[in-house]
Amino acid sequence: QDLCNMDRLIEIADDEMWTEFLEEINKLLHEEKAARHENDAVKLSEICRRIVQLSFDNKEYKYLREFIILLVKRRGQAKKAITDMIQLAIT
């Protein structure tokens, strides 16, 4: 799918720039949504962990916190994905 035409699932402040990091996270959030609708717990866990790791690796700690909260609160989120994501965040 063309990323230019992909809906942005991330809200940013008016004074913030849309970066490559946010573009990658946006792509992963679209994949997460599709996996959640397919009830694929293994894929969900992998995607959620990639979002957490990418945020940490890019030192985007503000976004790391926001994405964890966002993903945990998602309706229908797999318990495995939540557990794996939190375990990664605390190690």
N, C-alpha and C positions, 0 to 999 in steps of 0.2 A: 504494500500500500504506500502511496506517495505521502511522505511525512509533511509536505507543505500543505496538503489538504486535510491532514488529520486534525480532528478537534483537539483543542488544548484542554486537558483535564486538570491542569495546575493553574491556580490563580496567583498572579504576582502583583505587587504594588506598582503604582504608576511610575515610581522612580527606579524600578528594577529592570534589568535587561533580560531578554529571553536568550539563554545561553545554550551551548551544545550540551551541557550537563542536563539542563531542564528538558531539552529535546529528547535526550536518551531516556530520562525518567518518564516523560510523557508517553513515549513508545512502550515502555515497560508497563505503565499503568493501563494502556489499552490491552496489552497481552494479559495482564492480571484480570481485567474485566471479562475477557473472553474465557479464560480458564475458570473463573468463578462461575460463569454461566454454564460451563460444561461440567461443573463439579469435579474438576481434576485437582485433587488435593496435592499430589506430588508436584505437578507443574506450578500450582499456586505457591507452594512453599519455595520452590526454586526462584520464582520471579520476585517474591517478597524479599528473600535473602539477597538477591542481586540489587534490589533497590536500596536496601540498608547498606550493603557493602559499597556500592557506588557512591552513596552520599558520604560515607565515612572516608573513603579513599580520596574524594575531592574536597575534604574538610568542610563540607556543607552541613555543619552541625545543626543549624537552625532548621534546615530542610529535613535532616535526618529525624529530628523530633517530630516535625509535622507529618512526615510520611508514615512513621510508625503509628501515630495516633490515627491518621486517616485510614490506614490499612486494617488496624485492629477494629475500628468501628464499622467497617463495611458489613452490610447485611449479608449473611450467607457465607462469611469468610470461614475457611476451613480452620479447625482447631490446630491441625498440624502446621499450617502456614504461620499462625500466630505464635505457636510455641517455638518453632524453628527461628523465626525472625527475632523474637525476644532473646533467645539463647545466643544468637549471633551478636546482638546489640550489647549484651552484658559481658561478653568475653573479650 
